Amino acid sequence: MSMMNCLLCKADGFLRVGTVHVPGYEFDVCQTHWKENADGWTNHYEWIILEHLSTNKTSVPRKGKKGFLPRDYP
């Protein structure tokens, strides 16, 4: 478990450490956001993730069946 800050909490104005590193996306999220987004990253956080991908020049994955960005991304 990483001790980096959660990207999604930071965007919401909170600070949580003890995060899960998300390979492919190359960011860290707290256990709460990891568990809440088991079916994919909800639309509420999509802009944050897309901004992160753009900043890091990372390709954007296809959305899953529910219309969310996949949580796990190679």
HELIX and SHEET records of a PDB file:
HELIX    1   1 LEU A    7  ALA A   11  1                                   5    
HELIX    2   2 GLN A   31  GLU A   36  1                                   6    
HELIX    3   3 ASN A   43  THR A   55  1                                  13    
SHEET    1   A 2 THR A  19  VAL A  22  0                                        
SHEET    2   A 2 PHE A  27  CYS A  30 -1                                        
END                                                                             
